Amino acid sequence: MTHALDPIKFGTDGWRAEIAREFTFANVERVAQAYADYLTSEIKNPKTESLVVIGYDRRFHSENFAQRVGEILTGNDFPLAMFSEPVPTPLVSWAVKDQSAAGGVVITASHNPAHFNGFKIKAPWGGSASPETTAAVESLVDSSPVKKKEFTNPPSNERLQSSLKSYRVQVESYVDLDRLKRAAVSVIVDPMHGSGGRWVESFATGGQLQVETIRALRDPLFGGINPEPIDQNLAALKGRVSATNSIVGLATDGDADRVGAVNERGETMTMHEVVPLLLLHLARERKMTGGVVRTFSQSVLTQRIAEAHGLKVYETPIGFKYVADLMLREDILMGAEESGGIGVKDHIPERDGILNSLLLLETIVVAGKPPSELVRDMHREFGEFYFGRRDLHMEVRHGQDFVQRLAGDPPAAIGDEKVSGLETMDGTKLLFADESWLLFRQSGTEPMLRIYCEATSEAKRDKLLEAGVAAAEN
């Protein structure tokens, strides 16, 4: 009797699955072979364009899954450059571009729970593979037998050492580290036991600035939380910032491509505060220009700041792939998503939690004010907006039906707030006269209905979110 093979489905940023259930060595082999078949069909000059870079995070067995990917790619005659220790995902993306590689693989499930792992594909330009690429790889799964050959990873790959050095040069030239180091303040860094490790600290030490990294060691269980830098997972960082009177806490997710922050009061900052502050710094203090990409759940403040500085605004569906696509085609200063993924001009078209942590610190040091004051100043100049989100467990089909019904027959009011408009770029967004909004969006990969809200007061935000939850549950 033959057993049916597990279906392999790529999501918005690679293939992710539960370890030992779907994410097994056998299934990793199938995906790696499909990726090898894809590269074989795409590469025009195998002698000069066939290098593949492999990296991995700190999750359970990640180094062994990466080793297996190396064996499959070696079996398909691809030369490899594999990191010998866990590294941030943006460093793998950087190395792919720096080495003119055909592509890259990162074994990571990013911010997912500890019992997940994943297979991210990196494109030659130094960012996540396009949906067209991942769809092509998915279609090639099981199209040819797995080819495997012994692969021995040298302890120090010279090509990757070169890329590591050039990445450091890039970050050191992008951020005013001398100014940061002269600041007589303290900062707490929290990689959440992920592959961010002590990377941020390594750039910022050596002066008056006091940098302390917590949760720096590898823990495949991430201390019992999901390695996602959002409020419910940042208790350790909030507590340490408060205890040390630090000016800011900086967090990165499991593979260090996303950023999170805690202000000097020990309060988690939303991306609807962080992103507009970064944009204001880049445009006003650095005098940088270019378009601004605002995903469908991003802040009204981002748009207002961009327009005030004469910067073209692009709005896209939720997902960094849309930001990266515009960064490849247009002159883009900055693009960001609500979940902490930020891309900036003159870097790779990729989220980089290390660089963006340092940029946020630069924003604070240059202003000479703590984050809460910067937010108040921004609100005084561009208007007060407050963001919140609720996640409801809901079966995918049920949630999709609800969102579609809402779009087809929107309510005249939510609670006692009159609805003034409707947008359906990615989910169903109800608009209100003062530019407040309430967005309903069903995940396509997990049973989760997400309800986002930005409103002109905290009270209105909370009221709209409660009304949104009630509407979804009825």
GIBEL-V842555 format. One record per residue. N is the residue number from 1. SS is DSSP state (A for helix, B for strand, O for the rest). PSI is psi in degrees with one decimal (* if undefined). Layout:
# GIBEL-V842555
n | ss | psi
N | SS | PSI
N | SS | PSI
This chain:
# GIBEL-V842555
n | ss | psi
1 | O | 134.0
2 | O | 144.7
3 | O | 139.0
4 | O | 139.6
5 | O | 148.3
6 | O | 135.2
7 | O | 140.7
8 | O | 117.1
9 | O | 121.0
10 | O | 138.4
11 | B | -151.8
12 | O | -23.8
13 | O | 58.4
14 | B | -172.8
15 | B | 125.7
16 | B | 144.5
17 | B | 169.2
18 | B | 132.3
19 | B | 135.1
20 | O | -5.8
21 | O | -73.9
22 | O | -33.7
23 | B | 86.2
24 | O | 166.9
25 | A | -38.7
26 | A | -42.2
27 | A | -34.4
28 | A | -39.3
29 | A | -43.3
30 | A | -43.6
31 | A | -41.8
32 | A | -38.9
33 | A | -40.7
34 | A | -40.2
35 | A | -40.0
36 | A | -42.5
37 | A | -40.3
38 | A | -48.7
39 | A | -40.9
40 | A | -38.0
41 | A | -21.6
42 | A | -31.8
43 | O | 126.8
44 | O | -33.3
45 | O | 86.6
46 | A | -28.4
47 | A | -28.3
48 | A | -10.9
49 | A | 20.7
50 | O | -1.4
51 | O | 138.2
52 | B | 132.4
53 | B | 135.6
54 | B | 131.8
55 | B | 171.2
56 | B | 161.3
57 | O | -161.0
58 | O | 13.2
59 | O | 168.2
60 | O | 123.2
61 | O | 10.0
62 | A | -42.1
63 | A | -32.6
64 | A | -36.5
65 | A | -40.5
66 | A | -41.1
67 | A | -40.9
68 | A | -39.7
69 | A | -41.9
70 | A | -38.8
71 | A | -38.2
72 | A | -45.8
73 | A | -36.0
74 | A | -40.1
75 | A | -21.0
76 | O | 16.1
77 | O | 27.9
78 | O | 130.3
79 | O | 144.4
80 | B | 152.9
81 | B | 107.3
82 | B | 130.8
83 | O | 144.5
84 | O | 2.9
85 | O | 163.2
86 | O | 138.7
87 | O | 158.0
88 | O | 142.0
89 | A | -42.3
90 | A | -25.1
91 | A | -36.4
92 | A | -45.0
93 | A | -42.7
94 | A | -44.7
95 | A | -38.0
96 | A | -47.3
97 | A | -43.8
98 | A | -34.6
99 | O | 7.0
100 | O | 42.8
101 | O | 161.5
102 | O | -25.7
103 | B | -171.7
104 | B | 161.7
105 | B | 134.7
106 | B | 123.7
107 | B | 104.9
108 | O | 149.9
109 | O | 20.5
110 | O | -114.3
111 | O | 6.3
112 | O | 163.9
113 | O | 162.3
114 | O | -25.7
115 | O | 7.0
116 | B | 153.7
117 | B | 174.8
118 | B | 173.7
119 | B | 99.0
120 | B | 139.0
121 | B | 132.7
122 | B | 137.1
123 | B | 162.7
124 | O | -26.4
125 | O | -2.3
126 | O | 41.0
127 | B | -177.7
128 | B | 145.0
129 | O | 149.4
130 | O | 159.5
131 | A | -31.4
132 | A | -38.9
133 | A | -48.2
134 | A | -34.0
135 | A | -39.6
136 | A | -42.9
137 | A | -45.5
138 | A | -39.3
139 | A | -19.6
140 | A | -3.3
141 | O | 127.1
142 | O | 13.9
143 | O | -16.5
144 | O | 155.9
145 | O | 149.8
146 | O | 130.7
147 | O | 124.9
148 | O | 139.6
149 | O | 148.7
150 | O | 136.2
151 | O | 125.1
152 | O | 116.1
153 | O | 120.0
154 | O | 143.3
155 | O | -27.0
156 | O | 97.9
157 | O | 119.6
158 | A | -36.8
159 | A | -42.0
160 | A | -33.4
161 | A | -37.8
162 | A | -42.6
163 | A | -37.0
164 | A | -44.0
165 | A | -41.9
166 | A | -30.8
167 | A | -44.0
168 | A | -42.1
169 | A | -41.7
170 | A | -49.5
171 | A | -42.2
172 | A | -30.8
173 | A | -22.0
174 | A | -38.6
175 | O | 141.6
176 | O | 76.7
177 | A | -33.5
178 | A | -41.7
179 | A | -39.2
180 | A | -45.5
181 | A | -23.3
182 | A | -12.2
183 | O | 125.0
184 | O | 62.0
185 | O | 168.6
186 | B | 149.0
187 | B | 139.3
188 | B | 132.6
189 | B | 135.5
190 | B | 98.1
191 | O | 1.0
192 | O | 35.8
193 | O | 8.2
194 | O | -170.3
195 | O | -0.8
196 | O | -28.0
197 | O | -128.3
198 | O | 26.0
199 | A | -48.5
200 | A | -45.6
201 | A | -38.2
202 | A | -27.1
203 | A | -29.2
204 | A | -4.8
205 | O | 163.8
206 | O | 13.0
207 | O | -148.9
208 | O | -24.3
209 | O | 128.9
210 | B | 118.7
211 | B | 126.4
212 | B | 129.4
213 | B | 126.4
214 | B | 162.3
215 | O | 46.2
216 | O | -21.9
217 | O | 156.1
218 | O | 130.6
219 | O | 103.3
220 | O | -16.2
221 | O | -1.7
222 | A | 37.1
223 | A | 18.2
224 | A | 8.8
225 | O | 170.3
226 | O | 137.0
227 | O | 56.5
228 | O | 122.9
229 | O | 65.6
230 | O | 168.7
231 | A | -48.6
232 | A | -14.0
233 | A | 1.9
234 | O | 24.3
235 | A | -40.8
236 | A | -41.6
237 | A | -43.6
238 | A | -43.3
239 | A | -40.8
240 | A | -38.1
241 | A | -45.8
242 | A | -42.2
243 | A | -29.2
244 | A | 1.6
245 | O | 39.5
246 | O | 156.3
247 | O | -25.9
248 | B | 154.2
249 | B | 134.6
250 | B | 128.1
251 | B | 148.5
252 | B | 156.8
253 | O | -170.5
254 | O | -34.2
255 | O | 12.0
256 | O | 28.7
257 | O | -11.1
258 | O | 157.5
259 | B | 149.1
260 | B | 167.1
261 | B | 153.0
262 | B | 130.7
263 | O | 178.8
264 | O | -13.9
265 | O | 0.1
266 | O | 23.4
267 | O | 135.1
268 | B | 131.9
269 | B | 138.4
270 | O | 160.8
271 | A | -16.3
272 | A | -3.8
273 | A | -46.0
274 | A | -49.1
275 | A | -49.4
276 | A | -36.7
277 | A | -42.5
278 | A | -43.0
279 | A | -43.9
280 | A | -40.1
281 | A | -46.9
282 | A | -42.1
283 | A | -42.8
284 | A | -48.6
285 | A | -41.0
286 | O | -11.4
287 | O | 34.4
288 | O | 151.8
289 | O | 169.2
290 | O | 172.3
291 | B | 162.8
292 | B | 125.7
293 | B | 122.9
294 | B | 112.4
295 | B | 165.1
296 | O | -22.9
297 | O | 13.9
298 | O | 175.7
299 | O | 147.0
300 | A | -34.0
301 | A | -37.1
302 | A | -45.1
303 | A | -43.3
304 | A | -42.2
305 | A | -43.5
306 | A | -47.2
307 | A | -35.6
308 | A | -23.5
309 | O | 14.9
310 | O | 29.2
311 | O | 133.3
312 | O | 136.6
313 | B | 130.4
314 | B | 135.9
315 | B | 134.5
316 | B | 165.3
317 | O | 167.9
318 | O | 135.1
319 | O | 131.8
320 | A | -18.9
321 | A | -33.1
322 | A | -36.1
323 | A | -48.4
324 | A | -39.4
325 | A | -42.9
326 | A | -35.9
327 | A | -29.1
328 | A | -27.1
329 | A | -25.2
330 | O | 169.2
331 | O | 97.1
332 | B | 126.2
333 | B | -44.7
334 | B | 143.6
335 | B | 143.1
336 | B | 154.6
337 | O | 159.5
338 | O | -24.0
339 | O | 7.3
340 | O | 4.4
341 | O | 120.7
342 | B | 133.8
343 | B | 142.0
344 | B | 157.1
345 | O | 150.1
346 | O | 25.4
347 | O | -174.9
348 | O | 152.5
349 | O | 67.9
350 | O | 151.0
351 | O | 138.2
352 | O | 98.6
353 | A | -26.2
354 | A | -54.7
355 | A | -43.2
356 | A | -28.2
357 | A | -46.1
358 | A | -35.3
359 | A | -38.1
360 | A | -40.5
361 | A | -41.1
362 | A | -42.1
363 | A | -44.8
364 | A | -44.7
365 | A | -43.5
366 | A | -40.3
367 | A | -25.8
368 | O | 24.7
369 | O | 149.8
370 | O | 161.4
371 | A | -40.6
372 | A | -35.4
373 | A | -38.0
374 | A | -40.3
375 | A | -43.5
376 | A | -42.3
377 | A | -43.0
378 | A | -41.4
379 | A | -39.8
380 | A | -37.0
381 | A | -38.1
382 | A | -2.3
383 | O | 150.2
384 | O | 126.3
385 | O | 137.7
386 | B | 134.4
387 | B | 147.3
388 | B | 162.2
389 | B | 143.5
390 | B | 138.9
391 | B | 123.1
392 | B | 132.3
393 | B | 119.3
394 | O | 133.6
395 | O | 143.5
396 | A | -49.2
397 | A | -41.9
398 | A | -44.2
399 | A | -41.3
400 | A | -41.0
401 | A | -41.7
402 | A | -45.7
403 | A | -39.7
404 | A | -40.6
405 | A | -39.9
406 | A | -38.5
407 | A | -38.5
408 | A | -28.2
409 | O | 71.3
410 | O | 148.4
411 | O | 154.8
412 | O | -25.2
413 | B | 153.5
414 | B | 118.4
415 | O | -126.3
416 | O | 18.6
417 | B | 121.3
418 | B | 131.1
419 | O | 127.8
420 | O | -10.7
421 | B | 173.6
422 | B | 136.5
423 | B | 143.9
424 | O | 32.8
425 | O | -41.6
426 | O | 86.8
427 | O | -164.3
428 | B | 118.1
429 | B | 122.6
430 | B | 131.1
431 | B | 150.1
432 | O | 162.2
433 | O | -29.6
434 | O | 16.5
435 | O | 4.5
436 | O | 157.1
437 | B | 157.3
438 | B | 120.9
439 | B | 131.9
440 | B | 125.3
441 | B | 123.2
442 | B | 130.9
443 | O | 140.6
444 | O | -7.6
445 | O | -11.5
446 | O | 156.1
447 | O | 74.2
448 | B | 120.3
449 | B | 123.0
450 | B | 132.3
451 | B | 116.2
452 | B | 147.6
453 | B | 139.5
454 | B | 128.2
455 | B | 165.9
456 | O | 0.0
457 | O | 157.8
458 | A | -36.9
459 | A | -43.4
460 | A | -40.1
461 | A | -49.6
462 | A | -39.2
463 | A | -42.6
464 | A | -40.2
465 | A | -41.8
466 | A | -41.3
467 | A | -36.3
468 | A | -43.3
469 | A | -44.0
470 | A | -42.3
471 | A | -39.3
472 | A | -32.3
473 | A | -15.3
474 | O | *
